[in-house]
């Protein structure tokens, strides 16, 4: 019996897979913190013999090389990928024997990258599954624009043909196991569902139901910004990242925390936004663990800036560290646990108000009120508050001078990103109100209207509180 076990990384919207026959196992696209994978293998009583990469990843630092070295497994990477380490090079059409029963067929599926591979898993001659990485996702495909505009047109067309190759060569009952598509910005559009088969994708996936030109037009129209830290992932993965260090950072006292803030370093409070707004260490920033913490922190922080983590407990800091190593932020400069009072060392705490869209509607308009919309371009295009200033959240640090004087009411689709932006602005001395509310309520409050036939927008890539 073949067992396929997914290892979820919801903060990045990705999955790793462990597939085994009760004796030996293969791993596909392991995250940096691969101890989750080895724990699964140990619990199942199986030995990891092969580690496969579908592509040189752009949204996280791989744990594949370090996992292979630790377990003595073969590390299989496309022969055409330029990497700085020893690996088992593989190409389209090769069949890899795994133990006595498992076979893995290599299928070249360019589109997400030029050298992207998918892996068809067979057991005793029966086709069981296909690991599709960033190629065929649930209801969509991986985005083709991560390598830059010079490659996008070639890759989007290659992606359509790759999807059709998989549909043509694999039986309808083949289970599909993508790496991306569970909230990942590597997905071209929002993926649907948590499981699927080739047959189901033939019925529902735009890449397989639309002709090439229609697919290309629709996919390109749906692309929006992706996190800035992606630029660092490919080079890190090509160089061969080592094992992550998850040991606790040194503990900072209040004087050190103040010194780090005054030096321009990032001191990040991990608590949820409601608690942060009510009282926090002045000058600290807020990226709550209750949302897509690592995606937005990695997107906004100037790369290489020393980072200190503030958590209510050591477990909170450890959780944040685990997420950070996945994108190559390996060692926080320091940490502190407890309460804002502990971190402030007697200094007054900072705070700012939270509000709803109904509160915004009722706010007086003669106090220099500024409404700041930090959603993405596509969300803004669907509906927005007339007269509001639009700066997507990832552009806030570089466009602070564009925000007029006055009280700034910051909103997004659900509150999480507004909390991040409000904290950034407040730390720089601005007067802010964080609108902690669903954008659906902006319509109900009469702040904006929707074009006929368009439903109220929801930010599907974010947590429900985005």
N, C-alpha and C positions, 0 to 999 in steps of 0.2 A: 504494500500500500504506500502511495506517495503522499506526503504531507507538505503543504506549502504554508508557511507561517509568515504573515506580514509583521514588520516592526514599524510602528507608526511614529512619525515625527511631525505632529500637528503644527508646531510653531513655524515650520517651513513648508508644510503642505506636501510632504514627501513620504514615501514608503521604501523600506529595505525588505528583502525577502530571504528567508531561509527555507530551502526545499530539501527534503531528505527521504530516504527509503527505509529508515529505521536503523541504518548502519552508517552510511556516509551522507554528507550534506554539501550543497552548494549555496553560496551567498551571492546575491545580486545587489549591487549598488549600496554598499554599507556606508552608513554615516560615520562621522569621526568618532563618536562615542560607541564603539562597536562592542563594548562590554555587554550591551543589551542582547547582542546576537550570540555571543559566546555563552551567555547565561541560558538562552533558549536551547542551544546545542547541547549544553551540559544536562539540562533538564530532560531532553529527549534521548540522551545517551548516544549521541551521534558524533562523528568526527568530521570536521570541516576539511574538505580536500581541495575545493576549488572556489575562488573568489572572482566573480565576473564584474566588469564595468561596462555599462551600456554606452557611456560616453564620458568625455572629460567634462565634469559637471561645472555649471555656472552659478548654481545657487547654494552650494555648500562645499566644504572641504571633505574629501573622501577619507574614510578609514580603511579603504581596501588594502593599501600597501602594508600598513602596520598590522592589520588583521592577518594577512597572508603570512607575514614574517613571524608573527606570534604563534600561529597554528601550524606552520610548515606547509600551508596550502599553496597550490599554483595560483598566480595572480594573472588573470587573462584580460588583456587590453588590446584594442585594435592595433594591428601592426603598423598602420599608417599614422597613428598618433605619435607626435614627437614628445617623448618623455625622457626624463633624466635618470631613470632607474631601470633595473633589470626586471623584466616581466615575461610572461609567455605570450608572444605575439600571435594574434589570430586574425583570420580573414573570412570573408563571406564563403559559405558553403562547407566550412570545416565542421566536423562532428567530433565532439569531445566525449570520451567515455568516462563515466563517473561510477566507480564500483562495478558491480556485476549487472545492474539493471538499468541505470540511468544513462541517457545520452542527451547531449545538448548540441543542437545544430545552430550554427552562427548565421544570422541573416543580416546583411547590410541594409540598414533603413535610414538613409540620410534624410535630413529635414530639420531636425532640432540642431544638429551639427552635421558637418560634411561626413564625418567618420562614424556616425552613430550606428550601433549594432543592437539587434534584438536577439533573444535566445529562445529557441523552441525546445521545450523539455519533453523527452520521450521516456517511457518506462516499458520495458519488454516489448518494444516495437509499437506501442500505442502513444499517439500524441496526447499529452496531458495539458500543457500550458505553454504560454509564450510570455516572456518578460520583455516588455516593450519600452521601458525607460521613459524617454521623452518623445517617443514616436506616436503610436496609437494610444490615446488616453480614453477615458470613459466619456463618450459623446463628443470628443474634440481631439485635438492633437497638441503636441508641444509647440511652443512659439518658435518661429524661424528667424527672429531678428536679433538674437543675442550676440552674434558675431559681427554685427555692424551692418549698416545700410548697403554696403557693396555686395553683401552675400544674401540679403533677404529674399530677393526675387528668385534666385536660384534655389534657395533652400525651401521656400514655401511650395514651389512646384515639386521639388523632390519629396517633400513631406506627403503630398497627395499621392504620388506614385508609390511611396513606401507603404502607406496605409493599404493601397490596393494590392500590393504584393502580398502582404500578410493575409489579407482576406482571400486572396486567390490560392495561396499555397497551404493554408491551414484549415482543418475541418471546423465546421460551425460550432461544435461543442468544446473547442479549445478554450480554456480559461485564459483571460487576459489580465496580466499583472503589470500595470505601469508604475513607474517611480514617481512621476509628478501627477498633479491634477486634483489634489485634495486641499486646495487653497493656495497652491504654489503659484508664484508669479511666472514660473516657467510654462504654465499652461496658457495656450493662445486665448482661449475663452474659458468660462467656468465649466469645469467637468461636472458630470452628473452621475450619481450613484456611487456605490462602494464596491461593486463587483460586476463582472460582465464576461461575455464570451465573444468569440469572433462572430457568431451568428447574430447576437444582439447588436453588436457594433455595425454590422451590415444594415440593420434595420434603422438605427438611430443616429449614427455618427455622420456629421455633415461631410467629412472627408470621403465617406463611402456612399452617401446618398445624393450628393451634388456633383455636377461635372467639374472638371478642373478649373475652368474660369470662374464659375460661381463660387467655388470653395476659396480660391485665391482672393477674390474680391471681398468675400465675407470675412475671411480670417484677417486680412490686412486692415480692414476697417475696424476690427475689434481690438487691435493692439494698443496698449497704453504704456506708460512708464513702468520700468522695472527697477528694483533696488540698486543703488549705486555700488554696494559692496560686491555685486556680481563681477565687476571688473577685476577683482582680486582673486576670485575663486579658480578660474582657469589656469593662471600661472602657478598658483599654489599646488593644484592637482597635477600639473605637468612636471613640477619639480619633485613631487613625491613627499607628501606630508608625513611626519612621524606620529607617534602615539601621543594622544592628548594627555596633558597634565591636569587632573581634576582636583589636586590637593588645594586646601583652603589658602587664600591669600593672607597676608599679614593684617592685623587688626589696627585700624586707625582710631586715635582718640579725637575729641572735638577740635583741638588745636590743629591737628594734621588735616582734618576734613576742611577746616576753614582755609588753611594754607593752600590746599589743592584747588579749592574753588577759586580763590583769588589769583592763582596761577593760570587760570583758564582751563584747567582739567575738567573732565566730566565726572560729577558725583551723582549717581543715579539711584533714586528711591524706587524700590521694586513694589511698593504697595499699590493697591488699586486706587484709581483716580479720586474717588470720593474722600478717602482718608487723606490723601496727599493735599487736596484742595483745602481741607479743614485745618491743616497745620503741618508744616514741613521745615526742614533746615533751609534757611534762606540761601538762594543761589543754587540749590540742588535741582535736578531735573526728574521727570517722572515717566518711566516706561514700565507700566504694571505687568506683572507676570500673568494677569488674567486675560491678556490679549495677545496679539502677535508681537510680543516683546522683542525678539531678536531681529525680526524683519525690519521693524522701524528703527530700532537702535542702530543696527548695522547700516541702514539706509542714510541716517542723518548724521552720525558721528563723523567728524573729520578723521580719516583713516590714520591710525597710529596715535590718536589722542589717549593719554593715560585715563583709565576708567576705574572708578571706585564704586562699589556696590553697597547699598544700604538695604538691609532686609530685617523684617521682624524676627527672623530666626536664621540660624546657620543653614537650615534646610532650604530656605528661600534663596540664599546666596548660592548654595550648591546647585540648585535648579537653574538659576541664571547662568552660572558658569558652564553648565552642561550645554545649554543652548548656545552660548557664545563661542565655545570651541568649534561648534559645527560650522561657523562662518569664519574661523581663523582668528578670532580674538581670544588668544590663548591664556594670557595671564592678567587678571585684573591687578591694578596697582595696589589696591587695598580693599578692605571691607569693614563694615561695622554692623552690629545687630542691636535690636532693642526698639526704642521709640524715638521719635523726633526730639523729645526732650533730652534723651541720652546723647544724641548726636550734636545738639546745639550747645551743650555745656553751659547752660544758663543764659544764652542769648535768646532774644525774643524769636518766636517762631513766625514764619511767613504764612500767609493764607490768601485765598481769593474765592469769590463766590461762584457757585454753580447755578444754572438756571435751565428753564425749559423754553421751547419755542413760543409758548403762550406768554411767558415772561418777557421774551424779546418783543413780541407784538405789543405788549403793554408798556414797554419802556419809553420814556420821553425822548422825542427826537431832537431836542434842542441842547443836548449835553455833549455834542461832538461824538455821537455814537458811530462806531465803525463795526460793520458786520463782516467777518472774515471767514470765508468758505475754504476749507483745507482739503476738500475732496479731490479726486482725480478728474482729469479733463472730461472723460466720458460720463462720469456721474453728473458733473456740472452741466453738460450738454443736454441731459435728460430733463433737468429742472433745477432752478436756482432762485434765490431770493433777489428780486430786482434791486439794483443799487449796491449789492454786496461786492466786496473785493475778493477776487479769487486768486489764491496762491496755494497750489498743492502742497501738502505737508512736507514733502521732501525738498521743496524749494524755499521753505521758510528761513532756514539759517542764512542763506545767501541773499535774501530779499527783504530783510528787516527794514531797510531804509524806505521801502515803498509803502509801508503801513503808516497811515496818517496818525497824528496825535489824537488823543481822546481815549475813551473807554472802548476796548476791543471785545466784541462778543464773538467768540470763536466757535464754529460748528463744523461737524462732519456728517456722517450718515447715522451714527449711533452714539457717539460720545468718546470712544477710545482715542482716536486721532486728535480730536479737539482737546482732550486732556493733555496729550503730549505737547501740542502746539501752545496751549495756554501756559504750561509750565516753562517752556522755552522763552516765551515772551515775558512772563512774570520775572524770571531770573534776570532778565535784562532791563528791569525797571518799568515795564509797561503795566498799565491798568487793564486787567483782563477779567472777563466773565466766561467760564467754560459752559457752553450749552451742552448739557448732558442729557440728550433726548434723541429719539428716533426722528429722522428727517420726514417721515410720514406725517408727523405732527405739525410740521411747518405748513403743509397743505391745509390741515384741519384748522390751524390758527389763522389762515387767510394770508400768510406771508408770501405764497407763490401759488401758481397754478400749473397744471400739467397739460401738455397738448392732448387733444382727443385721442383716445385709444392707447395711451402710454400708461402703464401701471406705475404706482409709486416706486421710486428707485430704491434698491437695496444693495448694499455693498457686499456682494457674495464672497469676495475674496477674504473678507475680514471675519473676525469673531462676531458673534451676534450683537456685541455691544460696540461695534466700530463707529 
